[in-house]
């Protein structure tokens, strides 16, 4: 596992990890499947609007782009993990968010967005049950 994709912050005194949020493989594939469908439709629509007689190539191009992107990013995206402690939310790349600094928690498809009081936004991606992730974050941060 790549160290920058998991929380690396040392725990504070009396701090304990309550729950971890890792990306779900099936959710990653499902999300990229929907993205591929949208890219295929978009590619075909652009070619149709331009009057191109080979509209079908937009579907091939859209599908190919998302398959390559998805395959390239899969190992990193699935290795990412966030840890919720009794004091902070710890994320990949050294991200640390004090629970009292969380202003909003939003659901965006299979992503959970955490917005801090300073306006920073963080995504916990590809959650199989984003509602459960939101509930855990709200409960621990006192927003529930």
N, CA, C and O atoms as a DFTB+ gen file, in Angstrom:
576 C
 N C O
     1  1       0.843      -1.173       0.000
     2  2       0.000       0.000       0.000
     3  2       0.888       1.235       0.000
     4  3       1.870       1.285       0.740
     5  1       0.565       2.224      -0.807
     6  2       1.341       3.440      -0.908
     7  2       1.062       4.341       0.290
     8  3      -0.099       4.648       0.563
     9  1       2.102       4.775       1.016
    10  2       1.895       5.542       2.253
    11  2       1.116       6.840       2.070
    12  3       0.344       7.209       2.955
    13  1       1.290       7.547       0.951
    14  2       0.599       8.829       0.796
    15  2      -0.904       8.671       0.526
    16  3      -1.628       9.664       0.468
    17  1      -1.367       7.449       0.364
    18  2      -2.788       7.211       0.096
    19  2      -3.578       6.836       1.351
    20  3      -4.798       6.673       1.308
    21  1      -2.866       6.704       2.461
    22  2      -3.510       6.385       3.735
    23  2      -3.074       7.422       4.767
    24  3      -2.033       8.059       4.604
    25  1      -3.861       7.594       5.825
    26  2      -3.485       8.588       6.842
    27  2      -2.118       8.275       7.450
    28  3      -1.819       7.133       7.800
    29  1      -1.300       9.322       7.565
    30  2       0.046       9.143       8.116
    31  2       0.249       9.935       9.398
    32  3       1.317       9.864      10.006
    33  1      -0.760      10.686       9.816
    34  2      -0.625      11.521      11.014
    35  2      -0.552      10.648      12.264
    36  3      -1.260       9.648      12.384
    37  1       0.304      11.041      13.175
    38  2       0.380      10.354      14.462
    39  2      -0.867      10.699      15.274
    40  3      -1.367      11.823      15.222
    41  1      -1.350       9.729      16.012
    42  2      -2.516       9.977      16.864
    43  2      -2.111      10.825      18.063
    44  3      -1.019      10.672      18.611
    45  1      -3.004      11.712      18.455
    46  2      -2.777      12.555      19.621
    47  2      -3.025      11.762      20.892
    48  3      -3.496      10.626      20.846
    49  1      -2.707      12.362      22.014
    50  2      -2.961      11.705      23.295
    51  2      -4.459      11.466      23.459
    52  3      -5.264      12.363      23.210
    53  1      -4.824      10.282      23.868
    54  2      -6.224       9.860      24.062
    55  2      -7.034       9.828      22.762
    56  3      -8.264       9.810      22.805
    57  1      -6.366       9.819      21.624
    58  2      -7.070       9.747      20.341
    59  2      -7.094       8.296      19.877
    60  3      -6.082       7.598      19.932
    61  1      -8.262       7.852      19.418
    62  2      -8.433       6.483      18.933
    63  2      -9.191       6.497      17.605
    64  3     -10.115       7.287      17.414
    65  1      -8.792       5.621      16.704
    66  2      -9.512       5.478      15.437
    67  2     -10.837       4.775      15.731
    68  3     -10.865       3.684      16.300
    69  1     -11.926       5.417      15.334
    70  2     -13.263       4.883      15.548
    71  2     -13.740       4.063      14.337
    72  3     -14.388       3.027      14.485
    73  1     -13.402       4.555      13.144
    74  2     -13.872       3.912      11.925
    75  2     -12.977       4.327      10.762
    76  3     -12.425       5.427      10.760
    77  1     -12.836       3.451       9.782
    78  2     -12.070       3.759       8.570
    79  2     -12.996       3.694       7.365
    80  3     -13.936       2.900       7.322
    81  1     -12.708       4.547       6.386
    82  2     -13.506       4.605       5.165
    83  2     -12.577       4.367       3.979
    84  3     -11.758       5.220       3.639
    85  1     -12.712       3.211       3.361
    86  2     -11.911       2.872       2.185
    87  2     -12.825       2.830       0.963
    88  3     -14.033       2.624       1.079
    89  1     -12.231       3.027      -0.195
    90  2     -12.987       2.965      -1.443
    91  2     -13.434       1.527      -1.700
    92  3     -12.726       0.575      -1.373
    93  1     -14.614       1.388      -2.288
    94  2     -15.188       0.082      -2.611
    95  2     -14.995      -0.207      -4.099
    96  3     -15.344       0.617      -4.945
    97  1     -14.446      -1.368      -4.412
    98  2     -14.139      -1.738      -5.798
    99  2     -15.392      -1.769      -6.689
   100  3     -15.376      -1.225      -7.793
   101  1     -16.454      -2.388      -6.224
   102  2     -17.684      -2.476      -7.028
   103  2     -18.262      -1.083      -7.288
   104  3     -18.756      -0.807      -8.381
   105  1     -18.198      -0.221      -6.295
   106  2     -18.696       1.148      -6.458
   107  2     -17.823       1.911      -7.446
   108  3     -18.339       2.688      -8.249
   109  1     -16.506       1.701      -7.401
   110  2     -15.595       2.334      -8.349
   111  2     -15.952       1.919      -9.782
   112  3     -16.027       2.762     -10.676
   113  1     -16.167       0.643      -9.988
   114  2     -16.491       0.144     -11.329
   115  2     -17.849       0.671     -11.787
   116  3     -17.998       1.084     -12.937
   117  1     -18.837       0.658     -10.898
   118  2     -20.174       1.157     -11.243
   119  2     -20.117       2.652     -11.601
   120  3     -20.728       3.075     -12.582
   121  1     -19.399       3.436     -10.822
   122  2     -19.285       4.868     -11.088
   123  2     -18.617       5.121     -12.433
   124  3     -19.058       5.981     -13.195
   125  1     -17.553       4.373     -12.726
   126  2     -16.870       4.537     -14.004
   127  2     -17.697       4.030     -15.176
   128  3     -17.540       4.514     -16.297
   129  1     -18.572       3.065     -14.934
   130  2     -19.477       2.600     -15.986
   131  2     -20.453       3.712     -16.371
   132  3     -20.691       3.951     -17.555
   133  1     -21.017       4.390     -15.369
   134  2     -21.911       5.520     -15.641
   135  2     -21.152       6.652     -16.333
   136  3     -21.682       7.294     -17.240
   137  1     -19.929       6.892     -15.912
   138  2     -19.112       7.926     -16.538
   139  2     -18.828       7.575     -18.000
   140  3     -18.841       8.454     -18.862
   141  1     -18.576       6.312     -18.278
   142  2     -18.344       5.866     -19.657
   143  2     -19.596       6.060     -20.508
   144  3     -19.509       6.495     -21.657
   145  1     -20.749       5.741     -19.950
   146  2     -22.003       5.930     -20.694
   147  2     -22.195       7.408     -21.032
   148  3     -22.581       7.744     -22.152
   149  1     -21.932       8.278     -20.082
   150  2     -22.065       9.721     -20.327
   151  2     -21.058      10.192     -21.372
   152  3     -21.395      10.998     -22.239
   153  1     -19.817       9.690     -21.296
   154  2     -18.793      10.078     -22.269
   155  2     -19.150       9.574     -23.668
   156  3     -18.918      10.268     -24.658
   157  1     -19.708       8.379     -23.748
   158  2     -20.121       7.837     -25.043
   159  2     -21.228       8.700     -25.652
   160  3     -21.171       9.060     -26.828
   161  1     -22.231       9.025     -24.841
   162  2     -23.330       9.863     -25.319
   163  2     -22.817      11.241     -25.727
   164  3     -23.177      11.762     -26.783
   165  1     -21.966      11.829     -24.870
   166  2     -21.423      13.156     -25.163
   167  2     -20.604      13.182     -26.442
   168  3     -20.730      14.104     -27.248
   169  1     -19.768      12.175     -26.627
   170  2     -18.957      12.101     -27.840
   171  2     -19.803      11.980     -29.090
   172  3     -19.529      12.617     -30.107
   173  1     -20.841      11.151     -29.004
   174  2     -21.742      10.996     -30.152
   175  2     -22.515      12.283     -30.421
   176  3     -22.700      12.664     -31.577
   177  1     -22.967      12.957     -29.364
   178  2     -23.726      14.197     -29.519
   179  2     -22.880      15.282     -30.182
   180  3     -23.359      15.999     -31.061
   181  1     -21.623      15.401     -29.758
   182  2     -20.740      16.415     -30.351
   183  2     -20.529      16.127     -31.837
   184  3     -20.605      17.036     -32.663
   185  1     -20.266      14.879     -32.175
   186  2     -20.050      14.543     -33.585
   187  2     -21.324      14.753     -34.408
   188  3     -21.252      15.197     -35.554
   189  1     -22.466      14.444     -33.844
   190  2     -23.742      14.656     -34.540
   191  2     -23.969      16.153     -34.782
   192  3     -24.363      16.559     -35.875
   193  1     -23.715      16.974     -33.745
   194  2     -23.890      18.421     -33.890
   195  2     -22.929      19.021     -34.916
   196  3     -23.252      20.009     -35.575
   197  1     -21.755      18.421     -35.046
   198  2     -20.784      18.899     -36.026
   199  2     -21.060      18.375     -37.434
   200  3     -20.395      18.769     -38.392
   201  1     -22.048      17.482     -37.551
   202  2     -22.395      16.938     -38.855
   203  2     -21.489      15.814     -39.322
   204  3     -21.460      15.503     -40.513
   205  1     -20.763      15.211     -38.429
   206  2     -19.864      14.124     -38.780
   207  2     -20.694      12.882     -39.129
   208  3     -21.579      12.511     -38.357
   209  1     -20.434      12.233     -40.265
   210  2     -21.213      11.053     -40.628
   211  2     -20.859       9.804     -39.810
   212  3     -21.570       8.802     -39.887
   213  1     -19.797       9.848     -39.046
   214  2     -19.354       8.692     -38.255
   215  2     -19.609       8.934     -36.763
   216  3     -18.694       8.897     -35.940
   217  1     -20.858       9.178     -36.451
   218  2     -21.270       9.493     -35.080
   219  2     -20.875       8.370     -34.115
   220  3     -20.527       8.643     -32.966
   221  1     -20.923       7.146     -34.556
   222  2     -20.626       5.994     -33.706
   223  2     -19.213       6.037     -33.134
   224  3     -18.954       5.435     -32.092
   225  1     -18.285       6.747     -33.805
   226  2     -16.920       6.809     -33.297
   227  2     -16.835       7.596     -31.983
   228  3     -15.890       7.421     -31.214
   229  1     -17.819       8.455     -31.728
   230  2     -17.879       9.169     -30.453
   231  2     -18.074       8.214     -29.292
   232  3     -17.505       8.404     -28.217
   233  1     -18.889       7.178     -29.516
   234  2     -19.114       6.172     -28.474
   235  2     -17.830       5.387     -28.207
   236  3     -17.484       5.117     -27.057
   237  1     -17.131       5.027     -29.279
   238  2     -15.887       4.278     -29.124
   239  2     -14.846       5.123     -28.396
   240  3     -14.162       4.634     -27.496
   241  1     -14.727       6.389     -28.786
   242  2     -13.765       7.286     -28.153
   243  2     -14.088       7.540     -26.684
   244  3     -13.199       7.512     -25.834
   245  1     -15.368       7.788     -26.389
   246  2     -15.775       8.020     -24.998
   247  2     -15.524       6.804     -24.128
   248  3     -15.004       6.925     -23.019
   249  1     -15.890       5.636     -24.624
   250  2     -15.675       4.400     -23.876
   251  2     -14.176       4.158     -23.665
   252  3     -13.734       3.843     -22.560
   253  1     -13.415       4.310     -24.733
   254  2     -11.967       4.087     -24.632
   255  2     -11.310       5.021     -23.628
   256  3     -10.456       4.598     -22.849
   257  1     -11.702       6.281     -23.643
   258  2     -11.105       7.261     -22.726
   259  2     -11.378       6.896     -21.274
   260  3     -10.471       6.956     -20.443
   261  1     -12.604       6.522     -20.957
   262  2     -12.951       6.222     -19.569
   263  2     -12.348       4.889     -19.130
   264  3     -11.936       4.757     -17.977
   265  1     -12.287       3.906     -20.014
   266  2     -11.667       2.622     -19.663
   267  2     -10.185       2.823     -19.348
   268  3      -9.681       2.287     -18.360
   269  1      -9.492       3.588     -20.178
   270  2      -8.059       3.838     -19.941
   271  2      -7.877       4.616     -18.638
   272  3      -7.030       4.265     -17.816
   273  1      -8.667       5.665     -18.452
   274  2      -8.583       6.470     -17.233
   275  2      -8.873       5.625     -15.998
   276  3      -8.135       5.669     -15.013
   277  1      -9.958       4.853     -16.064
   278  2     -10.350       4.020     -14.931
   279  2      -9.310       2.978     -14.572
   280  3      -9.022       2.760     -13.395
   281  1      -8.748       2.339     -15.576
   282  2      -7.724       1.321     -15.322
   283  2      -6.457       1.953     -14.742
   284  3      -5.827       1.386     -13.848
   285  1      -6.092       3.119     -15.250
   286  2      -4.877       3.799     -14.796
   287  2      -4.992       4.259     -13.341
   288  3      -4.032       4.151     -12.577
   289  1      -6.163       4.771     -12.959
   290  2      -6.345       5.328     -11.618
   291  2      -6.822       4.316     -10.575
   292  3      -6.778       4.602      -9.379
   293  1      -7.271       3.151     -11.007
   294  2      -7.913       2.209     -10.095
   295  2      -7.065       1.848      -8.878
   296  3      -7.565       1.893      -7.754
   297  1      -5.816       1.497      -9.070
   298  2      -5.013       1.047      -7.928
   299  2      -4.865       2.147      -6.875
   300  3      -4.944       1.870      -5.678
   301  1      -4.651       3.389      -7.310
   302  2      -4.527       4.483      -6.341
   303  2      -5.864       4.806      -5.684
   304  3      -5.926       4.975      -4.466
   305  1      -6.919       4.892      -6.458
   306  2      -8.227       5.246      -5.896
   307  2      -8.707       4.206      -4.877
   308  3      -9.286       4.556      -3.849
   309  1      -8.462       2.936      -5.171
   310  2      -8.912       1.888      -4.254
   311  2      -8.016       1.747      -3.025
   312  3      -8.416       1.129      -2.039
   313  1      -6.819       2.308      -3.072
   314  2      -5.907       2.245      -1.924
   315  2      -6.139       3.381      -0.930
   316  3      -5.635       3.335       0.192
   317  1      -6.905       4.407      -1.339
   318  2      -7.131       5.551      -0.451
   319  2      -8.011       5.163       0.729
   320  3      -8.971       4.403       0.606
   321  1      -7.638       5.724       1.885
   322  2      -8.397       5.447       3.110
   323  2      -8.447       6.701       3.973
   324  3      -7.483       7.464       4.036
   325  1      -9.564       6.901       4.625
   326  2      -9.754       7.966       5.608
   327  2     -10.032       7.307       6.948
   328  3     -10.750       6.310       7.013
   329  1      -9.470       7.856       8.017
   330  2      -9.719       7.343       9.369
   331  2     -10.445       8.408      10.185
   332  3     -10.034       9.568      10.217
   333  1     -11.514       8.006      10.834
   334  2     -12.269       8.881      11.719
   335  2     -11.886       8.535      13.151
   336  3     -12.086       7.406      13.598
   337  1     -11.335       9.508      13.868
   338  2     -10.972       9.284      15.257
   339  2     -11.981      10.004      16.148
   340  3     -12.930      10.617      15.659
   341  1     -11.770       9.924      17.436
   342  2     -12.656      10.634      18.355
   343  2     -12.341      12.133      18.401
   344  3     -13.031      12.884      19.092
   345  1     -11.283      12.588      17.656
   346  2     -10.922      14.002      17.647
   347  2     -10.788      14.616      16.255
   348  3     -11.010      15.814      16.073
   349  1     -10.418      13.775      15.261
   350  2     -10.130      14.309      13.933
   351  2     -10.560      13.327      12.842
   352  3     -10.836      12.154      13.093
   353  1     -10.603      13.864      11.619
   354  2     -10.739      13.049      10.419
   355  2      -9.391      13.090       9.735
   356  3      -8.915      14.164       9.365
   357  1      -8.767      11.935       9.562
   358  2      -7.427      11.828       8.983
   359  2      -7.539      11.238       7.587
   360  3      -8.176      10.204       7.386
   361  1      -6.909      11.908       6.623
   362  2      -7.034      11.448       5.248
   363  2      -5.705      11.249       4.563
   364  3      -4.645      11.457       5.152
   365  1      -5.776      10.838       3.299
   366  2      -4.557      10.622       2.514
   367  2      -3.824      11.941       2.284
   368  3      -4.415      13.019       2.337
   369  1      -2.547      11.827       2.031
   370  2      -1.756      13.018       1.741
   371  2      -1.555      13.929       2.932
   372  3      -1.300      15.121       2.758
   373  1      -1.662      13.398       4.133
   374  2      -1.431      14.195       5.328
   375  2      -2.589      15.088       5.736
   376  3      -2.418      15.966       6.581
   377  1      -3.753      14.884       5.160
   378  2      -4.911      15.717       5.520
   379  2      -5.373      15.404       6.940
   380  3      -5.546      14.242       7.307
   381  1      -5.567      16.438       7.719
   382  2      -6.130      16.287       9.063
   383  2      -7.171      17.375       9.264
   384  3      -6.917      18.550       8.999
   385  1      -8.339      16.978       9.732
   386  2      -9.438      17.914       9.958
   387  2      -9.945      17.693      11.373
   388  3     -10.431      16.612      11.707
   389  1      -9.830      18.724      12.204
   390  2     -10.390      18.632      13.550
   391  2     -11.918      18.536      13.422
   392  3     -12.522      19.267      12.637
   393  1     -12.528      17.650      14.179
   394  2     -13.971      17.428      14.052
   395  2     -14.774      18.702      14.280
   396  3     -15.808      18.902      13.641
   397  1     -14.316      19.566      15.180
   398  2     -15.064      20.794      15.448
   399  2     -14.951      21.798      14.300
   400  3     -15.682      22.788      14.275
   401  1     -14.030      21.552      13.337
   402  2     -13.888      22.439      12.180
   403  2     -14.732      22.007      10.983
   404  3     -14.719      22.674       9.948
   405  1     -15.460      20.908      11.111
   406  2     -16.315      20.454      10.020
   407  2     -17.605      21.272      10.035
   408  3     -18.330      21.311      11.030
   409  1     -17.869      21.925       8.900
   410  2     -19.069      22.751       8.803
   411  2     -20.214      22.025       8.115
   412  3     -21.361      22.110       8.553
   413  1     -19.904      21.310       7.036
   414  2     -20.946      20.614       6.265
   415  2     -20.444      19.252       5.831
   416  3     -19.247      19.036       5.640
   417  1     -21.395      18.338       5.682
   418  2     -21.108      17.019       5.126
   419  2     -22.169      16.765       4.071
   420  3     -23.360      16.723       4.380
   421  1     -21.740      16.595       2.825
   422  2     -22.668      16.436       1.702
   423  2     -22.437      15.104       1.005
   424  3     -21.332      14.562       1.016
   425  1     -23.501      14.588       0.397
   426  2     -23.386      13.377      -0.419
   427  2     -23.443      13.784      -1.884
   428  3     -24.302      14.564      -2.296
   429  1     -22.511      13.241      -2.663
   430  2     -22.445      13.502      -4.097
   431  2     -22.282      12.158      -4.800
   432  3     -21.164      11.753      -5.121
   433  1     -23.381      11.477      -5.036
   434  2     -23.314      10.139      -5.609
   435  2     -22.690       9.186      -4.609
   436  3     -23.205       9.019      -3.504
   437  1     -21.584       8.558      -4.988
   438  2     -20.896       7.642      -4.074
   439  2     -19.789       8.349      -3.291
   440  3     -19.018       7.705      -2.579
   441  1     -19.715       9.669      -3.424
   442  2     -18.714      10.461      -2.709
   443  2     -19.360      11.158      -1.523
   444  3     -20.540      11.506      -1.560
   445  1     -18.575      11.358      -0.472
   446  2     -19.002      12.169       0.666
   447  2     -18.054      13.360       0.710
   448  3     -16.836      13.202       0.783
   449  1     -18.637      14.554       0.663
   450  2     -17.845      15.780       0.696
   451  2     -17.851      16.354       2.112
   452  3     -18.907      16.532       2.720
   453  1     -16.666      16.637       2.617
   454  2     -16.519      17.257       3.933
   455  2     -16.034      18.687       3.694
   456  3     -14.989      18.903       3.080
   457  1     -16.805      19.662       4.187
   458  2     -16.471      21.071       4.034
   459  2     -16.104      21.619       5.408
   460  3     -16.858      21.462       6.368
   461  1     -14.944      22.262       5.496
   462  2     -14.488      22.818       6.770
   463  2     -14.984      24.253       6.919
   464  3     -15.483      24.848       5.963
   465  1     -14.843      24.797       8.111
   466  2     -15.250      26.172       8.372
   467  2     -14.438      27.168       7.547
   468  3     -14.925      28.258       7.245
   469  1     -13.213      26.811       7.182
   470  2     -12.386      27.699       6.354
   471  2     -12.693      27.549       4.865
   472  3     -12.105      28.248       4.040
   473  1     -13.606      26.646       4.516
   474  2     -14.004      26.466       3.125
   475  2     -13.277      25.372       2.378
   476  3     -13.560      25.139       1.203
   477  1     -12.342      24.691       3.030
   478  2     -11.656      23.575       2.376
   479  2     -12.655      22.452       2.137
   480  3     -13.535      22.199       2.960
   481  1     -12.505      21.784       0.998
   482  2     -13.402      20.681       0.648
   483  2     -12.582      19.420       0.423
   484  3     -11.547      19.443      -0.243
   485  1     -13.064      18.322       0.990
   486  2     -12.383      17.031       0.878
   487  2     -13.402      15.988       0.450
   488  3     -14.550      16.020       0.892
   489  1     -12.985      15.054      -0.417
   490  2     -13.870      13.989      -0.878
   491  2     -13.428      12.638      -0.347
   492  3     -12.267      12.247      -0.475
   493  1     -14.370      11.941       0.247
   494  2     -14.176      10.539       0.604
   495  2     -14.875       9.788      -0.526
   496  3     -16.104       9.748      -0.582
   497  1     -14.096       9.196      -1.420
   498  2     -14.631       8.694      -2.685
   499  2     -15.012       7.209      -2.653
   500  3     -14.494       6.417      -1.867
   501  1     -15.940       6.881      -3.548
   502  2     -16.340       5.516      -3.861
   503  2     -16.800       4.730      -2.630
   504  3     -16.334       3.618      -2.385
   505  1     -17.705       5.312      -1.873
   506  2     -18.255       4.663      -0.695
   507  2     -19.430       3.784      -1.094
   508  3     -20.332       4.241      -1.796
   509  1     -19.433       2.538      -0.660
   510  2     -20.538       1.638      -1.008
   511  2     -21.827       2.088      -0.344
   512  3     -22.908       1.863      -0.887
   513  1     -21.734       2.722       0.827
   514  2     -22.899       3.253       1.529
   515  2     -22.571       4.669       2.010
   516  3     -22.222       4.866       3.174
   517  1     -22.684       5.656       1.112
   518  2     -22.323       7.021       1.501
   519  2     -23.190       7.576       2.631
   520  3     -22.736       8.425       3.398
   521  1     -24.430       7.105       2.741
   522  2     -25.291       7.564       3.839
   523  2     -24.730       7.124       5.189
   524  3     -24.753       7.895       6.149
   525  1     -24.231       5.903       5.271
   526  2     -23.632       5.410       6.516
   527  2     -22.354       6.179       6.841
   528  3     -22.081       6.461       8.007
   529  1     -21.577       6.517       5.824
   530  2     -20.368       7.313       6.032
   531  2     -20.735       8.689       6.572
   532  3     -20.116       9.178       7.516
   533  1     -21.749       9.312       5.968
   534  2     -22.205      10.625       6.438
   535  2     -22.707      10.558       7.875
   536  3     -22.394      11.433       8.683
   537  1     -23.477       9.535       8.196
   538  2     -24.010       9.388       9.552
   539  2     -22.894       9.246      10.564
   540  3     -22.936       9.876      11.621
   541  1     -21.891       8.429      10.261
   542  2     -20.760       8.242      11.175
   543  2     -20.012       9.551      11.393
   544  3     -19.642       9.877      12.521
   545  1     -19.785      10.308      10.306
   546  2     -19.088      11.587      10.415
   547  2     -19.898      12.597      11.214
   548  3     -19.354      13.311      12.056
   549  1     -21.194      12.656      10.950
   550  2     -22.054      13.599      11.669
   551  2     -22.158      13.232      13.141
   552  3     -22.124      14.108      14.006
   553  1     -22.282      11.957      13.424
   554  2     -22.388      11.510      14.820
   555  2     -21.114      11.861      15.595
   556  3     -21.178      12.392      16.704
   557  1     -19.955      11.558      14.998
   558  2     -18.686      11.789      15.685
   559  2     -18.365      13.283      15.814
   560  3     -17.768      13.710      16.802
   561  1     -18.757      14.062      14.826
   562  2     -18.442      15.500      14.858
   563  2     -19.491      16.300      15.646
   564  3     -19.318      17.498      15.867
   565  1     -20.564      15.645      16.063
   566  2     -21.608      16.325      16.829
   567  2     -22.615      17.048      15.966
   568  3     -23.431      17.812      16.482
   569  1     -22.577      16.826      14.661
   570  2     -23.518      17.486      13.755
   571  2     -24.849      16.750      13.642
   572  3     -25.761      17.233      12.971
   573  1     -24.976      15.608      14.276
   574  2     -26.208      14.807      14.164
   575  2     -27.072      14.967      15.391
   576  3     -28.144      14.368      15.472
